[in-house]
């Protein structure tokens, strides 16, 4: 267990150790996990040291982020991508961990896993989807949406599954948290979305900010060059009730409504309790009519 982003505390860590032990895992905590520097879990050098140590440790089979937060992008110029490539291991997390997913795919050619951090609420759906991808990999795995999210959609608009363009798309899964992904544009770690299934989610962002980030992404690398778009949950939306504003649905439709590729939003991933795990870099098939994502190769060997 590592803390590449936000700072944490001992009681928080110990509770998260129990979360992972519930899967039958033995948990080793990184040396600097309780370090602090501002809102981060220590200096960039301390966090990189912990990551390198875990990749080099022969007893460690998977590396799990205890939480997200901010600051993971600080590590990218300091990582030894050759060391990581030679000692390839499972890396799990989401939100700010998107920076590591994109950088390690690009520079270490490592498939990593956009999935629950150790601090997640491991609901039955979240745990089952995680185990299917990480612990019981198959040559082909079809992921269905959470029934709990479908039920919640009856009263919460952000949980509604809506298709913008029907179709079937096949490509590598590339994406993660929209704020982090767009922050990497113009750096050596930026995502290449050409011919990919682009997946995106975010939290606590106003629709105008989502609009601005999607505009930046589209102007740097046309979204239409992707094979398809799978949008997760955009939750805890912040809008000033005293100002005219786009809805989240309008902001997304403005950017994805005019491109002729399969696109849908409301899929079961993001800052939510019931989420599925996405292998970043694996080939997959998105079917908007069936409302499924099918992984087309084994994710773990």
Backbone bond lengths (Angstrom), bond angles and torsions (degrees), N, CA, C in turn:
res aa  C-N    CA-C-N  psi(-1)  N-CA   C-N-CA  omega(-1)  CA-C   N-CA-C  phi
1 X - - - 1.456 - - 1.524 109.07 -
2 X 1.324 116.24 131.24 1.460 121.46 -177.00 1.527 109.60 -130.85
3 X 1.331 115.50 164.42 1.469 121.63 177.38 1.526 108.53 -127.06
4 X 1.337 118.18 83.23 1.463 120.49 -177.99 1.525 113.71 -78.11
5 X 1.327 117.07 -9.96 1.467 120.61 -172.59 1.520 111.18 -124.48
6 X 1.335 117.15 -106.34 1.448 121.45 -173.59 1.515 114.77 -74.07
7 X 1.339 114.37 154.56 1.464 121.26 179.76 1.523 110.88 -69.25
8 X 1.321 114.98 157.09 1.461 120.56 -179.17 1.529 109.35 -142.82
9 X 1.319 116.63 178.27 1.462 122.19 -179.57 1.519 109.77 -129.21
10 X 1.339 115.04 163.55 1.463 119.99 -172.60 1.524 112.45 -61.15
11 X 1.335 118.37 -45.20 1.463 118.97 -178.21 1.527 110.95 -65.42
12 X 1.323 116.27 -34.75 1.465 121.12 176.38 1.525 110.00 -63.29
13 X 1.328 116.57 -45.48 1.469 121.27 -179.45 1.519 110.76 -62.93
14 X 1.323 117.46 -45.26 1.461 120.10 -177.10 1.524 111.88 -62.91
15 X 1.315 116.74 -36.96 1.469 119.83 176.18 1.518 110.38 -64.56
16 X 1.329 117.06 -39.27 1.469 121.22 -178.93 1.522 111.57 -72.80
17 X 1.314 117.53 -29.18 1.467 120.36 172.47 1.523 109.66 -59.21
18 X 1.322 116.68 -43.08 1.471 120.87 179.79 1.523 111.04 -64.66
19 X 1.339 117.39 -34.18 1.465 120.35 176.86 1.521 111.19 -57.41
20 X 1.329 116.16 -44.13 1.462 120.27 -177.78 1.524 111.65 -78.07
21 X 1.321 117.02 -33.90 1.464 119.74 177.18 1.524 111.13 -62.71
22 X 1.323 117.25 -26.08 1.469 120.99 178.72 1.525 111.97 -64.07
23 X 1.342 116.96 -19.69 1.467 121.49 175.63 1.529 111.69 -87.14
24 X 1.335 116.74 3.21 1.455 120.31 -177.04 1.515 112.88 84.30
25 X 1.319 117.24 16.96 1.462 121.99 -177.73 1.527 111.10 -93.69
26 X 1.325 115.61 147.67 1.456 121.49 169.53 1.524 107.08 -92.39
27 X 1.315 116.93 132.33 1.459 120.73 -171.22 1.527 110.98 -112.35
28 X 1.321 115.01 128.50 1.460 122.33 173.55 1.525 107.48 -113.27
29 X 1.309 116.91 130.71 1.461 121.95 -177.15 1.526 109.12 -98.65
30 X 1.322 117.40 135.71 1.462 121.22 -177.33 1.529 111.43 -67.42
31 X 1.325 115.33 156.49 1.465 121.71 -170.75 1.526 113.12 -62.06
32 X 1.328 116.76 -37.27 1.466 120.45 -173.53 1.524 113.41 -106.04
33 X 1.314 117.40 20.76 1.462 119.95 -172.34 1.530 112.79 -62.16
34 X 1.327 117.79 -25.61 1.467 120.93 -179.28 1.526 112.70 -98.51
35 X 1.330 116.83 4.35 1.466 120.05 177.80 1.527 109.81 -66.99
36 X 1.319 116.49 152.93 1.465 120.50 177.56 1.522 110.21 -138.13
37 X 1.294 114.31 141.87 1.465 121.82 168.40 1.519 106.53 -147.26
38 X 1.337 115.65 101.31 1.454 119.18 -171.12 1.519 109.48 64.69
39 X 1.325 116.02 -128.86 1.467 119.55 179.85 1.516 112.44 -90.60
40 X 1.323 117.21 -0.01 1.463 121.13 -176.38 1.526 111.71 -97.12
41 X 1.325 114.84 161.50 1.466 121.43 -179.84 1.529 109.90 -85.29
42 X 1.329 115.73 63.15 1.449 120.57 -179.69 1.515 112.17 95.48
43 X 1.318 115.50 -177.05 1.464 120.79 178.98 1.526 109.84 -72.74
44 X 1.331 117.87 161.71 1.463 119.07 174.02 1.524 112.32 -55.21
45 X 1.341 116.25 -37.92 1.466 119.67 -179.32 1.528 111.55 -64.96
46 X 1.331 117.24 -39.72 1.466 120.17 177.64 1.526 111.37 -64.12
47 X 1.318 116.33 -42.16 1.462 119.89 -178.15 1.524 111.61 -69.88
48 X 1.326 116.72 -37.66 1.467 120.19 175.97 1.519 110.39 -66.29
49 X 1.330 116.68 -41.71 1.464 120.70 177.93 1.521 111.01 -57.05
50 X 1.325 116.95 -42.50 1.467 120.73 178.73 1.522 111.40 -64.18
51 X 1.320 117.26 -42.93 1.467 120.14 179.42 1.523 110.84 -63.80
52 X 1.327 116.95 -47.69 1.465 120.02 179.13 1.526 111.17 -59.34
53 X 1.330 116.63 -42.67 1.467 120.42 -179.31 1.519 111.09 -61.56
54 X 1.318 117.55 -40.32 1.465 120.78 -179.79 1.527 111.68 -70.13
55 X 1.321 117.32 -37.62 1.464 119.19 176.70 1.531 111.07 -66.73
56 X 1.325 117.21 -33.20 1.467 120.81 -178.91 1.527 113.12 -81.31
57 X 1.315 117.77 -21.70 1.466 122.22 -176.11 1.531 110.01 -72.05
58 X 1.326 117.02 115.63 1.473 120.95 -175.98 1.520 112.89 -68.91
59 X 1.321 116.91 -18.84 1.467 119.74 178.79 1.527 112.39 -82.16
60 X 1.307 116.52 -13.85 1.466 121.05 -177.17 1.524 109.59 -90.87
61 X 1.318 116.37 125.44 1.470 122.13 -179.77 1.525 112.32 -102.64
62 X 1.320 117.16 -26.00 1.463 121.36 -179.25 1.521 109.12 -146.47
63 X 1.321 115.73 147.72 1.464 122.50 -179.57 1.521 107.68 -116.73
64 X 1.323 115.91 123.48 1.462 121.11 -171.77 1.522 109.77 -120.39
65 X 1.315 117.19 126.38 1.463 120.74 175.00 1.521 109.55 -73.02
66 X 1.321 116.67 131.70 1.461 120.15 -179.21 1.525 110.68 -70.97
67 X 1.350 116.56 -30.56 1.461 121.31 -179.81 1.529 108.63 -163.45
68 X 1.327 115.49 173.92 1.460 120.82 172.52 1.516 108.77 -97.10
69 X 1.333 116.00 -132.05 1.457 120.04 -178.66 1.510 110.20 121.53
70 X 1.319 116.40 -116.03 1.462 121.57 175.52 1.518 108.76 -157.73
71 X 1.327 115.22 157.96 1.459 120.02 175.34 1.507 116.34 112.37
72 X 1.335 118.93 -8.97 1.468 119.79 -178.36 1.524 111.81 -63.06
73 X 1.322 117.49 -31.38 1.468 119.59 -179.29 1.525 111.98 -65.81
74 X 1.338 117.92 -21.67 1.466 120.73 176.65 1.527 112.05 -62.81
75 X 1.329 116.26 -23.94 1.463 120.73 -174.61 1.524 112.85 -82.04
76 X 1.315 117.39 -20.50 1.462 120.52 -166.88 1.529 114.26 -59.81
77 X 1.345 120.38 -41.99 1.468 118.60 178.65 1.524 113.54 -71.73
78 X 1.338 117.04 -14.75 1.464 121.56 -174.46 1.523 113.24 -97.25
79 X 1.320 117.70 -12.30 1.463 120.88 -176.16 1.522 111.42 -73.44
80 X 1.322 115.99 144.73 1.468 122.79 173.86 1.523 106.98 -93.18
81 X 1.319 116.44 95.23 1.464 120.48 -173.71 1.524 112.02 -69.77
82 X 1.323 116.91 -28.88 1.461 119.88 175.36 1.514 111.47 -67.22
83 X 1.331 116.52 -44.04 1.471 121.19 176.76 1.523 110.30 -58.03
84 X 1.314 116.28 -44.43 1.468 120.32 -178.58 1.520 110.58 -66.87
85 X 1.322 117.50 -40.78 1.470 120.65 179.18 1.529 110.96 -63.51
86 X 1.316 116.71 -39.25 1.475 120.50 -178.75 1.522 112.20 -73.99
87 X 1.317 117.10 -19.93 1.471 121.77 -178.12 1.529 109.98 -123.88
88 X 1.320 115.41 48.88 1.469 121.73 -172.65 1.527 111.78 -57.19
89 X 1.334 115.14 132.88 1.466 121.47 178.82 1.520 109.67 -145.15
90 X 1.309 115.15 164.63 1.461 121.59 175.00 1.533 108.91 -67.07
91 X 1.329 116.01 134.91 1.463 121.78 172.01 1.522 107.65 -127.39
92 X 1.339 116.77 127.14 1.466 121.55 -174.93 1.527 110.63 -124.31
93 X 1.320 115.61 136.83 1.454 122.71 174.66 1.519 109.49 163.79
94 X 1.307 116.40 176.02 1.467 119.53 177.34 1.520 108.97 -152.18
95 X 1.323 117.01 -170.60 1.455 123.14 -178.06 1.530 108.98 64.45
96 X 1.330 119.17 -117.42 1.463 120.67 -178.45 1.525 112.37 -63.73
97 X 1.327 117.89 -21.47 1.470 122.04 179.54 1.529 110.61 -67.91
98 X 1.332 117.28 -11.29 1.465 121.45 173.58 1.524 111.28 -51.05
99 X 1.322 117.65 -36.93 1.468 120.66 179.70 1.526 111.09 -58.69
100 X 1.323 117.17 -42.28 1.466 120.83 178.55 1.520 110.90 -69.80
101 X 1.330 117.35 -41.84 1.463 119.89 179.29 1.528 110.80 -55.87
102 X 1.315 116.78 -49.29 1.462 120.50 -175.15 1.526 111.66 -69.60
103 X 1.323 116.94 -41.26 1.465 120.20 -178.81 1.526 111.88 -68.28
104 X 1.328 117.41 -41.89 1.466 120.06 -178.33 1.521 111.55 -71.08
105 X 1.319 117.48 -33.17 1.462 118.86 175.24 1.520 110.28 -65.70
106 X 1.313 116.41 -43.43 1.465 120.84 -174.90 1.521 112.71 -73.51
107 X 1.324 117.58 -40.50 1.462 120.27 -171.14 1.529 114.55 -108.08
108 X 1.325 118.01 -18.84 1.468 120.75 175.87 1.521 111.98 -114.32
109 X 1.332 116.86 -3.73 1.475 122.88 -177.10 1.532 110.27 53.59
110 X 1.325 115.45 40.31 1.457 121.95 -176.89 1.525 110.45 -106.15
111 X 1.332 116.06 126.17 1.460 121.07 171.92 1.525 108.07 -76.92
112 X 1.325 116.25 125.33 1.462 121.46 178.35 1.530 108.73 -121.52
113 X 1.317 117.50 -179.23 1.463 119.77 -167.80 1.527 112.27 -128.23
114 X 1.322 114.37 112.90 1.461 122.07 174.36 1.527 106.66 -78.67
115 X 1.318 115.19 94.24 1.456 120.65 -174.87 1.509 110.52 -150.03
116 X 1.312 117.47 -175.92 1.463 121.36 -173.58 1.523 112.44 -61.93
117 X 1.325 116.38 136.74 1.456 119.71 170.15 1.528 108.22 -71.58
118 X 1.320 115.59 171.09 1.466 118.96 -179.39 1.521 112.01 -64.87
119 X 1.328 117.11 -16.79 1.469 120.47 -179.72 1.524 112.72 -90.49
120 X 1.332 117.51 5.80 1.462 121.09 -176.95 1.520 112.01 -70.75
121 X 1.316 114.27 161.76 1.459 121.51 170.10 1.527 106.79 -86.27
122 X 1.319 116.77 101.86 1.469 120.60 -174.75 1.528 109.90 -79.79
123 X 1.319 115.14 80.51 1.461 120.47 175.22 1.525 109.11 -67.51
124 X 1.319 116.57 169.36 1.470 119.90 179.25 1.524 110.93 -57.48
125 X 1.334 116.43 -42.81 1.466 120.10 -179.58 1.525 110.70 -63.90
126 X 1.328 117.31 -48.40 1.461 121.71 -178.81 1.523 110.94 -60.44
127 X 1.321 116.75 -45.17 1.466 121.08 -179.31 1.523 111.38 -66.09
128 X 1.324 117.20 -43.39 1.465 121.06 -179.17 1.519 111.14 -63.45
129 X 1.330 116.73 -43.71 1.466 120.19 -179.55 1.525 110.94 -66.88
130 X 1.321 116.51 -39.22 1.463 121.11 177.93 1.524 110.80 -62.36
131 X 1.319 116.54 -47.41 1.463 120.79 -179.20 1.526 111.40 -63.57
132 X 1.322 117.36 -38.54 1.463 120.61 -179.41 1.519 111.46 -61.87
133 X 1.322 116.77 -37.37 1.462 121.07 -176.71 1.522 112.14 -84.41
134 X 1.343 117.52 -41.69 1.465 120.97 -172.67 1.522 114.34 -94.86
135 X 1.317 117.46 -34.25 1.459 120.19 -170.42 1.519 113.64 -109.76
136 X 1.316 117.39 -21.25 1.465 121.07 179.09 1.526 110.01 -132.47
137 X 1.341 117.42 56.72 1.467 119.68 -175.01 1.524 112.16 -67.39
138 X 1.319 115.24 144.49 1.461 122.35 177.44 1.523 108.31 -127.44
139 X 1.330 115.52 165.93 1.460 119.31 178.73 1.525 111.58 -64.57
140 X 1.336 116.25 -26.08 1.462 120.80 177.20 1.523 108.74 -145.65
141 X 1.312 116.61 126.84 1.463 122.01 -178.07 1.518 109.47 -131.45
142 X 1.326 116.96 123.98 1.463 121.14 178.34 1.522 109.76 -100.26
143 X 1.320 114.86 129.33 1.461 122.09 -178.91 1.523 108.80 -105.35
144 X 1.323 115.45 126.38 1.463 121.74 177.16 1.527 109.31 -105.35
145 X 1.301 115.79 158.87 1.455 120.10 -176.97 1.532 111.39 -74.37
146 X 1.325 115.51 156.59 1.462 122.21 179.70 1.523 111.08 -69.97
147 X 1.331 116.49 127.83 1.461 120.39 176.75 1.527 110.77 -65.58
148 X 1.324 116.69 -33.19 1.469 120.02 178.35 1.523 110.89 -63.67
149 X 1.342 116.75 -39.39 1.463 119.67 177.11 1.522 111.02 -67.77
150 X 1.339 116.48 -37.90 1.466 120.73 178.08 1.522 110.69 -61.79
151 X 1.327 115.99 -41.54 1.464 120.36 178.38 1.527 111.14 -66.46
152 X 1.310 116.08 -41.89 1.469 119.58 -179.43 1.531 111.34 -65.70
153 X 1.335 116.22 -27.18 1.466 120.45 -179.83 1.522 112.57 -61.62
154 X 1.325 117.02 -19.00 1.461 120.45 179.10 1.527 111.70 -65.47
155 X 1.334 116.01 -25.21 1.467 119.94 -178.05 1.527 113.56 -123.60
156 X 1.335 118.12 -10.77 1.468 121.84 -178.19 1.525 109.36 -126.68
157 X 1.324 116.46 112.63 1.464 121.46 -172.38 1.523 112.95 -60.18
158 X 1.346 117.05 -34.90 1.465 118.84 -175.84 1.522 112.98 -67.12
159 X 1.337 117.48 -14.33 1.459 120.89 179.80 1.528 112.59 -94.91
160 X 1.316 117.28 0.55 1.459 119.87 -178.24 1.518 110.82 -77.89
161 X 1.316 115.81 132.51 1.459 121.93 177.51 1.521 107.97 -84.95
162 X 1.312 116.48 120.10 1.464 121.15 -176.42 1.524 109.71 -132.15
163 X 1.315 115.85 130.79 1.460 121.04 178.03 1.522 109.86 -92.45
164 X 1.319 116.02 129.83 1.461 121.81 175.64 1.528 109.46 -89.38
165 X 1.353 115.96 -46.78 1.469 122.22 174.79 1.520 108.17 -137.04
166 X 1.320 117.60 121.77 1.457 120.33 177.10 1.531 110.35 -72.64
167 X 1.327 114.53 152.11 1.453 119.82 175.89 1.510 111.50 155.82
168 X 1.323 114.93 -178.73 1.461 122.78 177.45 1.523 107.66 -121.63
169 X 1.309 117.00 129.05 1.462 122.17 179.58 1.517 109.62 -125.00
170 X 1.317 115.86 140.55 1.464 121.71 176.65 1.526 108.89 -124.66
171 X 1.322 116.33 133.49 1.456 120.49 178.97 1.513 110.77 176.06
172 X 1.321 115.98 178.32 1.461 121.02 176.30 1.529 109.46 -72.94
173 X 1.314 116.24 143.16 1.463 121.28 177.64 1.528 109.50 -80.92
174 X 1.323 116.48 116.22 1.458 122.34 -179.45 1.520 108.42 -132.21
175 X 1.334 117.18 132.61 1.456 118.55 176.02 1.505 112.85 153.22
176 X 1.337 114.90 -149.10 1.451 121.83 -178.19 1.515 109.82 140.13
177 X 1.312 116.11 -140.56 1.456 121.74 -179.83 1.526 109.78 -73.86
178 X 1.330 116.48 126.36 1.462 120.80 -174.68 1.521 112.20 -61.60
179 X 1.329 118.28 -43.09 1.466 121.16 -179.08 1.522 111.45 -59.19
180 X 1.320 116.45 -43.82 1.466 120.91 -178.92 1.522 110.31 -71.40
181 X 1.324 117.11 -43.50 1.463 120.94 -179.32 1.522 111.03 -59.28
182 X 1.325 117.78 -45.10 1.465 119.33 -178.99 1.528 111.71 -72.49
183 X 1.329 117.85 -28.65 1.466 120.50 177.64 1.526 111.76 -64.98
184 X 1.327 117.25 -21.79 1.470 121.25 -179.27 1.523 112.68 -89.67
185 X 1.333 117.77 -5.75 1.464 120.36 178.12 1.529 109.42 -61.11
186 X 1.331 116.16 133.41 1.456 121.03 -178.55 1.513 114.09 89.44
187 X 1.331 117.08 -0.37 1.466 122.34 177.29 1.530 109.42 -108.92
188 X 1.327 118.03 168.31 1.476 120.00 177.15 1.525 113.66 -68.44
189 X 1.324 117.40 -1.87 1.468 121.01 -174.71 1.532 112.28 -111.04
190 X 1.320 116.50 7.19 1.466 120.99 -177.12 1.521 110.97 -63.58
191 X 1.331 115.42 146.50 1.469 121.33 179.87 1.519 110.66 -72.17
192 X 1.328 115.61 143.48 1.464 122.13 171.46 1.522 106.85 -102.84
193 X 1.324 116.72 108.00 1.466 120.14 -173.34 1.524 113.22 -96.06
194 X 1.316 117.72 1.73 1.468 119.57 -178.96 1.525 110.87 -61.00
195 X 1.343 115.38 128.97 1.472 123.20 177.54 1.528 112.77 61.41
196 X 1.310 117.35 17.09 1.469 121.78 -179.00 1.524 110.62 -100.16
197 X 1.326 115.39 160.49 1.463 120.23 163.47 1.524 105.79 -87.55
198 X 1.314 115.39 106.64 1.458 121.73 -177.28 1.527 109.12 -83.11
199 X 1.335 116.77 122.12 1.466 119.60 177.32 1.529 109.66 -118.42
200 X 1.323 115.95 137.55 1.460 121.66 -173.68 1.525 111.22 -141.80
201 X 1.321 116.17 147.91 1.465 123.27 173.12 1.515 107.88 -151.79
202 X 1.339 115.97 164.59 1.464 119.36 173.80 1.523 109.70 -163.58
203 X 1.319 114.72 172.09 1.464 120.22 -175.42 1.525 109.32 -146.18
204 X 1.323 115.70 146.05 1.470 122.62 174.11 1.526 112.74 56.64
205 X 1.317 116.25 39.16 1.458 121.52 177.77 1.524 109.67 -122.75
206 X 1.312 116.82 137.77 1.460 121.39 175.23 1.524 109.41 -72.37
207 X 1.335 117.70 150.30 1.466 119.88 178.93 1.527 113.71 -54.63
208 X 1.353 117.96 -34.56 1.469 118.12 -179.73 1.525 111.05 -66.41
209 X 1.327 117.30 -30.51 1.467 120.27 177.00 1.529 110.55 -73.51
210 X 1.331 116.84 -39.29 1.463 120.20 174.33 1.522 109.52 -60.80
211 X 1.333 116.66 -43.40 1.461 121.44 177.29 1.526 110.85 -57.98
212 X 1.319 117.10 -44.20 1.466 121.20 -178.77 1.524 111.13 -64.76
213 X 1.324 116.67 -41.71 1.467 119.58 -179.82 1.524 111.54 -67.98
214 X 1.320 117.08 -40.68 1.464 119.81 178.35 1.526 110.92 -67.53
215 X 1.323 117.02 -34.37 1.465 120.47 175.09 1.522 110.27 -62.22
216 X 1.323 116.69 -44.84 1.464 120.91 178.20 1.522 110.90 -61.59
217 X 1.331 116.77 -45.09 1.461 120.42 179.43 1.519 110.53 -61.34
218 X 1.312 116.56 -44.73 1.464 120.56 -176.88 1.522 111.75 -67.64
219 X 1.327 117.39 -34.49 1.457 120.46 -179.54 1.524 112.51 -78.33
220 X 1.314 116.70 -22.30 1.465 119.93 178.42 1.519 111.80 -88.87
221 X 1.322 115.80 -30.53 1.462 121.22 -175.49 1.524 106.73 -160.88
222 X 1.312 117.23 102.58 1.461 120.85 -170.20 1.522 111.79 -51.51
223 X 1.334 115.72 125.84 1.460 120.83 179.47 1.518 110.86 -59.62
224 X 1.330 116.69 -28.37 1.469 120.70 -179.13 1.517 112.91 -65.61
225 X 1.345 117.79 -12.90 1.467 119.92 177.25 1.524 112.10 -79.86
226 X 1.329 116.97 -10.85 1.468 120.40 175.44 1.521 109.31 -73.35
227 X 1.333 116.05 158.60 1.469 120.37 177.07 1.519 110.93 -77.46
228 X 1.322 116.67 -32.91 1.459 121.92 -179.64 1.512 109.72 -168.25
229 X 1.324 116.01 167.11 1.461 121.41 -178.04 1.525 109.50 -129.60
230 X 1.329 115.89 126.59 1.458 123.00 177.45 1.527 107.55 -120.12
231 X 1.309 115.92 109.70 1.461 121.07 -178.92 1.519 109.95 -100.45
232 X 1.319 115.59 133.33 1.456 120.23 178.18 1.512 110.67 -88.98
233 X 1.310 116.09 -141.76 1.459 121.63 -177.65 1.531 110.71 -93.61
234 X 1.316 115.90 133.67 1.460 122.67 172.39 1.529 105.50 -110.01
235 X 1.330 114.99 94.01 1.463 120.95 -167.75 1.528 112.27 -105.23
236 X 1.332 114.44 166.52 1.467 122.92 179.83 1.531 111.13 51.74
237 X 1.320 114.96 48.78 1.460 121.48 -177.01 1.524 110.14 -64.03
238 X 1.333 115.78 133.88 1.463 121.13 -179.64 1.528 109.52 -109.51
239 X 1.317 116.85 116.22 1.455 122.57 176.00 1.523 109.57 -131.71
240 X 1.317 116.48 140.16 1.462 121.05 175.61 1.524 108.06 -79.00
241 X 1.325 116.36 113.28 1.463 120.67 -176.29 1.524 112.57 -65.11
242 X 1.328 117.33 -16.58 1.465 120.56 -178.27 1.526 112.86 -93.96
243 X 1.322 117.20 0.99 1.456 121.69 -179.19 1.523 109.87 -122.17
244 X 1.348 117.87 146.24 1.468 119.73 173.76 1.519 109.23 -63.92
245 X 1.312 116.75 140.51 1.465 118.96 -174.17 1.516 111.32 -154.75
246 X 1.329 114.72 151.80 1.455 121.25 170.41 1.521 109.64 -68.43
247 X 1.316 116.77 151.85 1.460 120.36 164.33 1.522 107.39 -83.88
248 X 1.328 116.72 163.35 1.459 119.39 177.71 1.526 110.28 -62.71
249 X 1.324 116.87 -39.33 1.462 120.46 179.60 1.525 110.75 -60.76
250 X 1.329 117.61 -40.85 1.461 121.04 178.26 1.528 111.40 -66.26
251 X 1.329 116.44 -42.69 1.463 119.99 -179.24 1.522 111.20 -60.79
252 X 1.330 116.32 -43.06 1.465 120.05 -179.97 1.524 110.81 -70.15
253 X 1.329 117.03 -42.94 1.466 120.54 -178.78 1.521 111.33 -63.38
254 X 1.332 117.79 -34.83 1.459 121.05 179.62 1.521 111.80 -60.53
255 X 1.321 116.77 -33.47 1.464 119.95 -175.82 1.520 113.66 -94.85
256 X 1.318 117.46 -28.56 1.464 119.55 -175.58 1.526 113.09 -109.07
257 X 1.327 116.59 -8.97 1.458 119.58 -176.89 1.509 114.39 -73.86
258 X 1.337 117.46 -23.45 1.465 120.79 -174.94 1.520 113.74 -104.89
259 X 1.316 117.42 10.55 1.465 119.86 177.55 1.521 109.00 -111.15
260 X 1.310 115.12 139.00 1.468 120.05 -171.08 1.522 111.81 -93.45
261 X 1.330 115.65 59.76 1.463 121.03 174.63 1.527 107.68 -135.21
262 X 1.341 118.01 154.46 1.469 119.59 177.68 1.532 110.74 -56.64
263 X 1.318 115.65 132.09 1.464 120.19 -178.66 1.521 109.68 -152.77
264 X 1.328 115.79 136.69 1.465 120.71 179.42 1.518 109.08 -153.89
265 X 1.329 116.17 157.12 1.460 118.90 176.33 1.520 111.06 -134.77
266 X 1.345 113.92 162.54 1.458 120.44 -176.20 1.517 112.96 99.51
267 X 1.358 117.07 14.01 1.465 119.85 178.67 1.534 109.89 -71.57
268 X 1.325 115.15 158.49 1.473 121.17 -168.92 1.529 113.14 -81.38
269 X 1.327 115.91 64.64 1.466 120.05 170.27 1.525 108.06 -151.93
270 X 1.320 114.88 159.12 1.454 121.27 -176.45 1.516 110.51 128.54
271 X 1.316 116.44 -159.35 1.467 121.66 -179.51 1.525 109.20 -84.12
272 X 1.317 115.11 68.60 1.463 123.04 -175.95 1.522 108.99 -138.78
273 X 1.318 116.23 163.83 1.466 120.78 -178.35 1.520 112.25 -72.51
274 X 1.328 116.86 -41.78 1.467 121.62 -174.65 1.529 108.68 -103.13
275 X 1.343 116.40 97.96 1.459 120.32 -174.47 1.519 111.02 -133.45
276 X 1.337 115.72 147.51 1.463 118.96 174.73 1.523 110.17 -98.91
277 X 1.318 115.47 160.96 1.458 123.03 -176.56 1.525 109.76 -94.75
278 X 1.329 116.47 133.43 1.463 122.48 -175.79 1.525 109.51 -115.76
279 X 1.334 118.63 118.25 1.462 121.01 175.55 1.533 109.64 -76.86
280 X 1.307 117.05 116.62 1.462 121.81 -176.60 1.529 109.08 -79.29
281 X 1.330 116.14 117.43 1.459 121.64 179.24 1.509 114.42 107.25
282 X 1.330 117.37 -10.89 1.468 122.03 178.85 1.532 109.73 -80.09
283 X 1.337 116.67 145.20 1.459 120.36 174.60 1.522 109.56 -73.77
284 X 1.330 114.89 139.43 1.461 120.30 -176.05 1.523 109.76 -148.95
285 X 1.320 114.54 168.16 1.466 121.38 177.37 1.525 109.00 -125.42
286 X 1.318 116.21 123.86 1.463 123.05 176.36 1.521 108.55 -100.45
287 X 1.328 116.59 123.85 1.468 122.11 179.27 1.527 107.47 -120.64
288 X 1.321 116.67 105.25 1.465 119.53 -173.49 1.524 112.33 -72.53
289 X 1.333 117.85 -29.22 1.469 119.44 179.00 1.525 111.20 -72.66
290 X 1.323 116.02 -41.85 1.468 120.07 177.82 1.524 111.66 -77.61
291 X 1.340 116.38 -15.09 1.470 122.60 -177.59 1.525 110.76 58.86
292 X 1.327 114.53 47.26 1.466 120.75 -178.54 1.522 110.67 -132.45
293 X 1.324 114.09 158.57 1.456 123.32 168.77 1.518 106.37 -124.31
294 X 1.328 117.44 124.66 1.464 121.25 -179.43 1.519 109.61 -113.77
295 X 1.327 116.45 121.56 1.463 121.88 175.23 1.517 107.66 -79.02
296 X 1.324 117.42 128.56 1.461 121.74 -170.79 1.516 113.64 -100.00
297 X 1.310 117.76 8.87 1.463 121.62 175.25 1.521 108.84 -154.43
298 X 1.314 115.16 159.05 1.466 119.69 178.50 1.523 109.26 -64.60
299 X 1.299 116.28 139.82 1.458 120.77 -175.30 1.523 113.29 -91.06
300 X 1.315 116.92 -22.50 1.465 122.12 -178.80 1.515 107.99 -134.26
301 X 1.333 116.72 135.73 1.464 120.26 178.52 1.521 109.73 -115.66
